[in-house]
Protein backbone atom coordinates (compact mmCIF):
# COMPACT_ATOMS: atom_id res chain seq x y z
CA UNK A 1 0.00 0.00 0.00
CA UNK A 2 1.34 3.43 -0.95
CA UNK A 3 1.61 6.14 1.65
CA UNK A 4 -0.12 9.48 1.13
CA UNK A 5 0.82 12.99 2.10
CA UNK A 6 -1.48 15.85 2.99
CA UNK A 7 0.22 19.09 2.05
CA UNK A 8 -1.06 22.47 3.20
CA UNK A 9 0.15 25.94 2.27
CA UNK A 10 -1.54 28.52 4.45
CA UNK A 11 -1.47 32.29 4.77
CA UNK A 12 -2.63 33.11 8.29
CA UNK A 13 -4.79 36.22 8.62
CA UNK A 14 -5.26 36.13 12.41
CA UNK A 15 -2.23 34.49 14.05
CA UNK A 16 -3.52 34.55 17.62
CA UNK A 17 -6.91 32.96 16.93
CA UNK A 18 -5.39 30.51 14.44
CA UNK A 19 -2.95 29.29 17.09
CA UNK A 20 -5.43 29.19 19.98
CA UNK A 21 -8.45 27.75 18.20
CA UNK A 22 -6.91 25.60 15.45
CA UNK A 23 -3.21 24.70 15.67
CA UNK A 24 -3.16 23.41 19.20
CA UNK A 25 -6.02 20.97 18.50
CA UNK A 26 -4.98 19.43 15.18
CA UNK A 27 -2.33 16.91 16.29
CA UNK A 28 -4.73 14.54 18.09
CA UNK A 29 -6.95 14.35 15.00
CA UNK A 30 -4.17 12.62 13.03
CA UNK A 31 -3.66 9.71 15.44
CA UNK A 32 -6.79 7.62 14.64
CA UNK A 33 -5.81 7.66 10.95
CA UNK A 34 -2.12 6.89 11.40
CA UNK A 35 -1.08 10.42 10.48
CA UNK A 36 2.44 11.58 11.27
CA UNK A 37 3.56 15.20 10.95
CA UNK A 38 6.69 15.56 8.83
CA UNK A 39 6.83 19.34 8.97
CA UNK A 40 4.57 21.93 10.51
CA UNK A 41 5.29 25.60 10.07
CA UNK A 42 9.07 25.49 9.87
CA UNK A 43 11.17 27.87 7.84
CA UNK A 44 10.06 27.92 4.20
CA UNK A 45 12.49 29.00 1.53
CA UNK A 46 10.76 29.64 -1.80
CA UNK A 47 13.17 28.59 -4.56
CA UNK A 48 11.01 29.12 -7.65
CA UNK A 49 7.60 30.44 -8.57
CA UNK A 50 7.24 33.15 -5.96
CA UNK A 51 4.17 35.31 -6.51
CA UNK A 52 1.27 36.65 -4.45
CA UNK A 53 -0.14 33.15 -3.91
CA UNK A 54 3.12 31.25 -3.46
CA UNK A 55 5.71 32.90 -1.24
CA UNK A 56 8.15 32.29 1.60
CA UNK A 57 5.67 33.63 4.19
CA UNK A 58 3.27 30.71 3.82
CA UNK A 59 2.96 28.18 6.62
CA UNK A 60 3.62 24.75 5.13
CA UNK A 61 2.45 21.51 6.72
CA UNK A 62 3.11 17.97 5.47
CA UNK A 63 1.45 15.00 7.16
CA UNK A 64 2.16 11.41 6.16
CA UNK A 65 -0.65 8.84 6.26
CA UNK A 66 -0.44 5.06 5.69
CA UNK A 67 -2.75 5.32 2.65
CA UNK A 68 -4.68 7.69 0.44
CA UNK A 69 -7.94 6.48 2.00
CA UNK A 70 -6.74 7.18 5.54
CA UNK A 71 -5.72 10.70 4.50
CA UNK A 72 -9.18 11.26 2.99
CA UNK A 73 -10.86 9.80 6.08
CA UNK A 74 -8.91 12.16 8.34
CA UNK A 75 -9.76 15.22 6.21
CA UNK A 76 -13.46 14.31 6.22
CA UNK A 77 -13.60 13.21 9.87
CA UNK A 78 -15.95 14.95 12.28
CA UNK A 79 -13.02 16.07 14.42
CA UNK A 80 -11.16 17.70 11.55
CA UNK A 81 -14.25 19.09 9.83
CA UNK A 82 -14.90 21.27 12.89
CA UNK A 83 -11.28 22.42 12.93
CA UNK A 84 -11.26 23.01 9.17
CA UNK A 85 -14.09 25.52 9.58
CA UNK A 86 -12.04 27.38 12.19
CA UNK A 87 -8.92 27.31 9.99
CA UNK A 88 -10.85 28.75 7.08
CA UNK A 89 -12.12 31.56 9.30
CA UNK A 90 -8.59 32.72 10.20
CA UNK A 91 -6.54 31.82 7.11
CA UNK A 92 -6.56 31.13 3.40
CA UNK A 93 -4.64 28.43 1.65
CA UNK A 94 -4.43 25.25 -0.35
CA UNK A 95 -4.74 21.65 0.86
CA UNK A 96 -4.05 18.61 -1.28
CA UNK A 97 -3.22 14.92 -0.98
CA UNK A 98 -0.32 13.35 -2.86
CA UNK A 99 0.02 9.60 -3.20
CA UNK A 100 3.54 8.37 -2.46
CA UNK A 101 5.73 6.49 -4.88
C-alpha positions as CSV (number, residue, x, y, z in Angstrom):
1,X,0.0,0.0,0.0
2,X,1.3,3.4,-1.0
3,X,1.6,6.1,1.7
4,X,-0.1,9.5,1.1
5,X,0.8,13.0,2.1
6,X,-1.5,15.9,3.0
7,X,0.2,19.1,2.1
8,X,-1.1,22.5,3.2
9,X,0.2,25.9,2.3
10,X,-1.5,28.5,4.5
11,X,-1.5,32.3,4.8
12,X,-2.6,33.1,8.3
13,X,-4.8,36.2,8.6
14,X,-5.3,36.1,12.4
15,X,-2.2,34.5,14.0
16,X,-3.5,34.5,17.6
17,X,-6.9,33.0,16.9
18,X,-5.4,30.5,14.4
19,X,-3.0,29.3,17.1
20,X,-5.4,29.2,20.0
21,X,-8.4,27.7,18.2
22,X,-6.9,25.6,15.4
23,X,-3.2,24.7,15.7
24,X,-3.2,23.4,19.2
25,X,-6.0,21.0,18.5
26,X,-5.0,19.4,15.2
27,X,-2.3,16.9,16.3
28,X,-4.7,14.5,18.1
29,X,-7.0,14.4,15.0
30,X,-4.2,12.6,13.0
31,X,-3.7,9.7,15.4
32,X,-6.8,7.6,14.6
33,X,-5.8,7.7,11.0
34,X,-2.1,6.9,11.4
35,X,-1.1,10.4,10.5
36,X,2.4,11.6,11.3
37,X,3.6,15.2,11.0
38,X,6.7,15.6,8.8
39,X,6.8,19.3,9.0
40,X,4.6,21.9,10.5
41,X,5.3,25.6,10.1
42,X,9.1,25.5,9.9
43,X,11.2,27.9,7.8
44,X,10.1,27.9,4.2
45,X,12.5,29.0,1.5
46,X,10.8,29.6,-1.8
47,X,13.2,28.6,-4.6
48,X,11.0,29.1,-7.6
49,X,7.6,30.4,-8.6
50,X,7.2,33.1,-6.0
51,X,4.2,35.3,-6.5
52,X,1.3,36.6,-4.4
53,X,-0.1,33.2,-3.9
54,X,3.1,31.2,-3.5
55,X,5.7,32.9,-1.2
56,X,8.1,32.3,1.6
57,X,5.7,33.6,4.2
58,X,3.3,30.7,3.8
59,X,3.0,28.2,6.6
60,X,3.6,24.8,5.1
61,X,2.5,21.5,6.7
62,X,3.1,18.0,5.5
63,X,1.5,15.0,7.2
64,X,2.2,11.4,6.2
65,X,-0.7,8.8,6.3
66,X,-0.4,5.1,5.7
67,X,-2.8,5.3,2.6
68,X,-4.7,7.7,0.4
69,X,-7.9,6.5,2.0
70,X,-6.7,7.2,5.5
71,X,-5.7,10.7,4.5
72,X,-9.2,11.3,3.0
73,X,-10.9,9.8,6.1
74,X,-8.9,12.2,8.3
75,X,-9.8,15.2,6.2
76,X,-13.5,14.3,6.2
77,X,-13.6,13.2,9.9
78,X,-16.0,14.9,12.3
79,X,-13.0,16.1,14.4
80,X,-11.2,17.7,11.5
81,X,-14.3,19.1,9.8
82,X,-14.9,21.3,12.9
83,X,-11.3,22.4,12.9
84,X,-11.3,23.0,9.2
85,X,-14.1,25.5,9.6
86,X,-12.0,27.4,12.2
87,X,-8.9,27.3,10.0
88,X,-10.9,28.7,7.1
89,X,-12.1,31.6,9.3
90,X,-8.6,32.7,10.2
91,X,-6.5,31.8,7.1
92,X,-6.6,31.1,3.4
93,X,-4.6,28.4,1.7
94,X,-4.4,25.3,-0.3
95,X,-4.7,21.7,0.9
96,X,-4.0,18.6,-1.3
97,X,-3.2,14.9,-1.0
98,X,-0.3,13.3,-2.9
99,X,0.0,9.6,-3.2
100,X,3.5,8.4,-2.5
101,X,5.7,6.5,-4.9
